[in-house]
Amino acid sequence: MNMPLNTSADTTDPIAQARYNMVEQQIRPWNVSDARVLELLAQMPREQFVPPSHQALAFTDMEIPLHRDADLAQQLGQIMLAPRVEARMLQDLQIRPTDRILEIGAGSGFMAALLARSGAQVVTLEIDADLAEFARENLRSAGIDNVQVRQADGALDPIPDGPFDVIMLSGSVNEVPQRLLDLLADGGRLGAITGQLPMMYATFVRRSGNQFETTRPWDVVTARLRHFPEPSAFKF
C-alpha cells in the first residue's frame, strides 16, 4: 500500500521551500512517480548531510563535492549524487520494508539514510575514514539507527554479511563485479552506474537462482568508485 503523499511546502521556511522545489522541479519530472520515494525525498533533511562548505548547494541539481577541492572530490569519487539520480535509483530498486541492503560508497550517509527508511537494515561501506565518521554523525543526527557504517574498500575487502536483498553502488564502475552479484539473495536486485565516459548507464541486475537479468533503462554520468577494475588500454 502506498504511503500518503505529502510534499507541500511550508512557504514561511526557506529550507522547506527549497526541498519542495527540488522534488517538484528536479525529481518528479525525471520520471520519478513512486509516492513513497517522493515523500521520502520531501521529508529527509538533505541539508544536514551536506558539508558546511557546500551548504548552499544542498538542493541544487548537481553532484555535491564531499571535499573542499571539487576536482579532487571527483577524482576520489567523494560526491553526493544529484537528487534526481538518488530518487530514480531508489525507485528502480523497488525496495521492500523487509530488505537487507548493502551500499558501496557511504559518502555523507544521505543515500544510506534513504535506503534505511525504505528497507529493514543497511550496511554501508566507505573507503575514507573521515567520510565514514561524517556519515555516522549525520545518520545519528537524523535519528537513523538501522545503518551500520563500516570503513572498508567495497572493491577489495571481504564482505561477510551477505546475502543481501538489495545492493547499491553510489558511484560508477566499468562493470558490475561478479563478487557483488554473488552476494545477492534469490530475487535480490543490484543497482549501479556502469560504463565509461562519455556514456554511462543506470544498470539494474535481478537474481533468479543462478541466473542474472540485466537492464539499463536510462543513462547518467557520475564519479568513479575507487579500485574497481577498469578496462585495459587498447594498444596496437
C-alpha positions as CSV (number, residue, x, y, z in Angstrom):
1,M,0.0,0.0,0.0
2,N,1.4,3.4,-0.9
3,M,2.1,5.9,1.8
4,P,0.0,9.1,1.6
5,L,1.9,11.7,-0.4
6,N,2.6,15.0,1.4
7,T,5.1,17.1,-0.4
8,S,3.6,20.5,0.2
9,A,6.0,23.2,1.2
10,D,5.9,25.5,4.2
11,T,6.3,28.8,2.4
12,T,7.5,30.5,5.6
13,D,10.5,28.2,5.8
14,P,13.1,28.7,3.1
15,I,14.7,25.3,3.6
16,A,11.3,23.6,3.3
17,Q,10.5,25.6,0.2
18,A,13.9,24.7,-1.4
19,R,13.3,21.0,-0.6
20,Y,9.8,21.2,-2.1
21,N,11.2,22.8,-5.2
22,M,13.8,20.1,-5.5
23,V,11.1,17.4,-5.5
24,E,8.7,19.2,-7.8
25,Q,11.2,20.7,-10.3
26,Q,14.1,18.1,-10.4
27,I,12.9,14.8,-9.1
28,R,9.3,14.4,-10.2
29,P,10.0,15.5,-13.9
30,W,12.7,12.8,-14.1
31,N,10.2,10.0,-14.3
32,V,10.0,9.5,-10.5
33,S,6.4,8.8,-9.7
34,D,6.6,6.4,-6.7
35,A,4.7,8.2,-4.0
36,R,6.9,6.7,-1.2
37,V,10.1,7.9,-2.9
38,L,8.7,11.4,-3.5
39,E,7.6,11.7,0.1
40,L,10.8,10.4,1.5
41,L,12.9,13.0,-0.5
42,A,10.4,15.7,0.6
43,Q,11.0,14.8,4.3
44,M,14.6,13.7,4.6
45,P,16.8,16.7,5.7
46,R,19.3,16.6,2.9
47,E,20.9,19.9,4.0
48,Q,22.1,18.1,7.2
49,F,24.2,15.7,5.1
50,V,26.0,18.3,3.1
51,P,29.5,19.5,4.2
52,P,29.3,23.0,5.7
53,S,31.4,24.5,2.9
54,H,28.8,23.4,0.4
55,Q,25.6,24.1,2.3
56,A,24.3,26.5,-0.4
57,L,24.3,23.6,-2.9
58,A,22.1,21.2,-0.8
59,F,19.1,21.3,-3.1
60,T,20.7,22.0,-6.4
61,D,20.5,19.7,-9.5
62,M,24.2,18.7,-9.3
63,E,26.6,16.4,-7.5
64,I,27.9,17.9,-4.3
65,P,31.6,17.5,-3.6
66,L,32.5,16.0,-0.2
67,H,35.9,17.6,-0.2
68,R,36.8,21.3,-0.3
69,D,38.6,20.7,-3.6
70,A,35.8,19.9,-6.0
71,D,38.2,18.5,-8.7
72,L,39.8,16.2,-6.1
73,A,36.4,15.1,-4.9
74,Q,35.6,13.9,-8.4
75,Q,38.9,12.1,-8.7
76,L,38.4,10.3,-5.4
77,G,34.7,9.6,-6.0
78,Q,33.8,11.7,-3.0
79,I,30.5,13.2,-4.1
80,M,26.8,13.1,-3.2
81,L,24.8,12.0,-6.2
82,A,22.4,14.5,-7.8
83,P,18.9,14.4,-6.1
84,R,17.2,13.1,-9.2
85,V,19.7,10.3,-9.6
86,E,19.3,9.3,-5.9
87,A,15.5,9.3,-6.3
88,R,15.5,7.3,-9.6
89,M,17.9,4.7,-8.3
90,L,15.7,4.3,-5.2
91,Q,12.6,3.9,-7.2
92,D,14.0,1.4,-9.7
93,L,15.5,-0.8,-6.9
94,Q,11.9,-1.4,-5.7
95,I,13.0,-1.7,-2.0
96,R,10.7,-3.6,0.3
97,P,10.4,-2.9,4.1
98,T,12.0,-6.3,4.9
99,D,15.0,-5.9,2.7
100,R,18.6,-6.2,3.9
101,I,20.7,-3.7,1.9
102,L,24.4,-3.2,1.1
103,E,25.7,0.2,-0.1
104,I,29.1,0.7,-1.6
105,G,30.3,4.3,-1.1
106,A,28.6,5.8,2.0
107,G,29.8,9.3,1.3
108,S,27.9,11.7,3.6
109,G,25.4,9.0,4.6
110,F,22.5,10.5,2.7
111,M,21.8,7.6,0.3
112,A,22.2,5.2,3.3
113,A,19.5,7.3,5.1
114,L,17.1,6.9,2.1
115,L,17.8,3.2,1.9
116,A,17.3,2.8,5.7
117,R,13.9,4.5,5.6
118,S,12.9,2.2,2.7
119,G,14.2,-1.2,4.0
120,A,15.0,-3.0,7.2
121,Q,18.7,-2.9,7.6
122,V,21.7,-1.2,5.8
123,V,25.4,-2.0,5.8
124,T,27.3,0.8,4.0
125,L,31.0,0.7,3.2
126,E,33.2,3.8,2.9
127,I,36.8,3.7,2.0
128,D,37.7,7.1,3.5
129,A,37.9,7.1,7.4
130,D,36.9,10.8,7.7
131,L,33.9,10.4,5.4
132,A,32.9,7.2,7.3
133,E,32.8,9.2,10.5
134,F,31.0,12.1,8.8
135,A,28.3,9.6,7.6
136,R,27.9,8.1,11.1
137,E,27.5,11.6,12.7
138,N,24.9,12.6,10.0
139,L,22.9,9.4,10.5
140,R,22.9,9.8,14.2
141,S,21.7,13.4,14.0
142,A,18.9,12.3,11.7
143,G,17.8,9.7,14.2
144,I,18.5,6.8,11.8
145,D,19.7,3.7,13.8
146,N,19.3,0.8,11.3
147,V,22.5,1.6,9.4
148,Q,26.0,0.2,10.1
149,V,28.7,2.4,8.5
150,R,31.9,0.5,8.0
151,Q,35.3,1.8,6.9
152,A,36.1,-0.7,4.1
153,D,37.0,-0.9,0.4
154,G,34.0,-2.3,-1.3
155,A,36.1,-3.3,-4.3
156,L,38.7,-5.3,-2.5
157,D,37.8,-6.1,1.2
158,P,35.8,-9.2,2.2
159,I,32.0,-8.5,2.7
160,P,30.9,-11.2,5.2
161,D,27.3,-10.1,5.8
162,G,25.5,-11.5,2.7
163,P,23.3,-12.4,1.2
164,F,21.6,-9.1,0.6
165,D,18.2,-8.3,-0.9
166,V,19.5,-5.0,-2.4
167,I,22.9,-3.8,-3.3
168,M,23.5,-0.2,-4.3
169,L,26.7,1.3,-5.7
170,S,26.8,5.0,-5.0
171,G,29.2,5.9,-7.8
172,S,30.2,4.5,-11.2
173,V,32.2,1.4,-12.2
174,N,33.2,0.0,-15.5
175,E,31.1,-3.1,-15.0
176,V,29.4,-4.9,-12.1
177,P,31.8,-7.4,-10.5
178,Q,30.7,-11.0,-10.1
179,R,31.7,-11.0,-6.4
180,L,28.9,-8.5,-5.7
181,L,26.4,-10.4,-7.8
182,D,27.2,-13.4,-5.7
183,L,26.2,-11.5,-2.6
184,L,22.6,-11.1,-3.9
185,A,19.9,-13.3,-2.3
186,D,17.5,-15.1,-4.7
187,G,15.2,-12.4,-6.0
188,G,17.7,-9.7,-5.0
189,R,18.4,-6.5,-7.0
190,L,21.6,-4.6,-7.6
191,G,21.7,-1.0,-8.8
192,A,24.9,0.6,-10.2
193,I,26.0,3.1,-12.8
194,T,28.3,1.4,-15.3
195,G,30.3,2.2,-18.4
196,Q,32.9,4.8,-19.4
197,L,32.9,8.4,-20.4
198,P,31.2,9.9,-22.3
199,M,28.3,7.3,-21.8
200,M,27.3,5.5,-18.7
201,Y,24.1,3.7,-17.8
202,A,22.0,3.1,-14.8
203,T,22.3,-0.7,-14.6
204,F,20.0,-3.0,-12.6
205,V,20.6,-6.7,-12.1
206,R,18.0,-9.1,-10.7
207,R,19.0,-12.6,-9.4
208,S,16.8,-15.6,-10.0
209,G,18.5,-18.7,-8.8
210,N,21.8,-18.8,-10.7
211,Q,20.5,-16.5,-13.4
212,F,21.1,-12.7,-13.6
213,E,18.8,-10.5,-15.6
214,T,20.3,-7.1,-16.5
215,T,18.5,-3.9,-17.7
216,R,19.9,-0.5,-18.5
217,P,16.9,1.8,-18.6
218,W,18.5,5.3,-18.5
219,D,21.8,7.0,-18.9
220,V,23.7,9.1,-16.4
221,V,27.3,10.0,-15.8
222,T,28.9,10.2,-12.3
223,A,32.2,9.9,-10.5
224,R,34.1,6.7,-10.2
225,L,34.2,4.4,-7.1
226,R,37.9,3.7,-6.4
227,H,39.7,0.4,-7.0
228,F,37.1,-1.3,-9.2
229,P,38.6,-2.8,-12.3
230,E,39.0,-0.7,-15.4
231,P,39.3,-2.0,-19.0
232,S,42.8,-2.5,-20.3
233,A,44.0,0.3,-22.5
234,F,43.9,-0.8,-26.2
235,K,47.4,-0.9,-27.8
236,F,48.4,-1.6,-31.3
